[in-house]
């Protein structure tokens, strides 16, 4: 078994009886034993549970039962997400490791699709950092070079896939938390549209979304298909797609107008390596017949951005039911204390401003360009440990690395637009650097078409950290 194979191909091998779910699970657990002590992708393991599930899945194949799309394929769950019977510590010393009693809708859909739940992956305290570093679990390191960060907040998920410890991994994104670590680790990170994947709690003023980190575009599309099954109990949902997202893989998108933005909306400097990633993606897209041109889109005012970063996120953090908030990271305790100094009108004004400004932001797609191309990050993957140290040392100050990491990604969460990062560039020191495509409202389909065409030209699924093969 190739541990870097796609989940789609592993599922096909199970259906054809070329591989057993037991063989697949055992192969990944053995790799976790070997490689994860250095990487730190997993914070909790359920080896015997997943082996029992694999044996049941194997028996279902032998009995000729009808098999779901990903029958017998293992997937880890990010430690921000609830699974009944598993702990959910949210990466925090302030949370208990007691088993939870409920299961979030995205996990139910993964189980319905035949996935086997294999452990939980690391996240920073409450997902509130651009690197996966915490005083509870330490540092999740980049499989390409452990001196660097795997990104955050889904850094454990990205590190697991990049290291071949899992074929795909569940993740979520409230400001770039799927795309930042996917970029750092050389993977595909598709952020769905707001409301595409059902959530009972649309946190951070509806900015958070559920999704996955994958190696291939076909996996990203197929997981989006199964995760986005409708749920009548959620407050709202995205419009039904025209066809399954898997059917968009390899489909001709026709000539598109692709605007290119290389300057960070936040005004921070953009590293030349990140510019090079976007420029390379632009050349590849041009070779496919698309019109690629410089764009100057309007994003959010400083008041709206600071309202999201402070009023909304501070208040959301204050509302978290910590078991012991005094054990939260210092930079988060500062946020909670700051939230308590603001009255509710400030929050309401921030939320209203984000909504009203989003109308004009979203209107640019289809009018001024069809897709927007940017660097994913404005900086290469940072040094391991640097982001948490910086945040705790200066919770009220300007943190350049953190702002550089979210400069191009967070606007998609405020606006609800879909986006994908693709690993099209490698820095001079051997680290992956992603390019970022932002689609129009509800238009994941065009991103899947473009991403699959770029994947065919670039061939990134064959690139792996050499010391982990």
Number of C-alpha atoms within 10 A of each C-alpha: 12 12 18 20 17 22 30 20 15 25 25 17 16 22 23 11 13 11 17 24 29 20 16 22 25 16 17 21 20 12 17 21 10 12 17 21 11 13 21 25 35 26 20 19 17 13 15 10 13 23 22 13 21 26 17 15 24 21 14 15 20 12 9 9 10 10 16 15 20 26 27 35 30 28 28 27 28 29 31 24 23 22 22 13 12 21 20 23 27 23 28 27 21 20 21 15 14 11 14 16 11 12 14 15 24 24 20 13 20 21 18 16 20 19 25 25 26 26 22 27 28 34 37 31 27 22 27 20 23 29 35 34 32 24 15 19 19 17 28 37 28 34 32 23 19 16 14 22 31 39 37 32 34 38 37 37 37 41 35 32 26 29 27 24 30 30 29 29 29 27 31 26 27 25 29 31 31 34 38 33 34 36 31 32 33 33 31 30 32 33 34 30 27 26 23 27 24 26 22 13 13 18 14 21 19 17 22 25 28 28 24 30 32 30 31 25 31 24 22 27 26 19 27 23 20 22 24 23 14 18 14 8 10 15 12 16 17 16 12 12 14 10 10 15 22 20 16 21 23 18 15 13 16 11 13 19 18 25 23 23 20 21 17 18 19 16 10 15 15 19 14 13 21 25 23 20 25 26 21 15 25 22 12 18 21 16 12 18 12 17 15 21 15 12 16 13 16 12 19 20 14 10 13 23 20 14 22 23 15 17 24 22 22 24 21 16 18 19 11 11 10 19 14 12 17 12 16 23 22 16 20 23 19 16 20 21 13 16 22 12 8 13 10 12 9 13 21 14 15 21 20 14 18 21 16 12 17 20 11 14 19 19 13 17 21 14 9 15 21 18 23 25 27 28 32 33 34 27 25 26 26 20 17 22 19 16 23 24 14 17 19 15 12 14 16 12 9 11 13 13 20 21 20 24 28 23 25 26 30 21 21 26 24 26 24 24 24 25 29 28 32 33 29 27 25 17 15 8 7 11 21 25 32 36 26 27 27 28 28 23 18 19 20 25 24 25 26 27 22 23 24 22 20 21 19 12 14 16 12 19 19 10 13 19 17 9 9 14 10
